[in-house]
Amino acid sequence: MYFYDFSLTISNFTFMYWALGCKTRLDEQNDTKFMPLCSLVAELQQKKLAFLRRV
């Protein structure tokens, strides 16, 4: 169980890092092309967290 929690934490940090990088690139380029992808990943992350809270 502890190992599972640890790997989950790692994946959350990876996600946050990716999301921040994604947003930064969007701000720099002022390009909305990748915006749907960013929101999709954020939405999936929220669903994952909600699911984990229920379990």
Beta strands, then each sheet from edge to edge (+ up, - down):
end
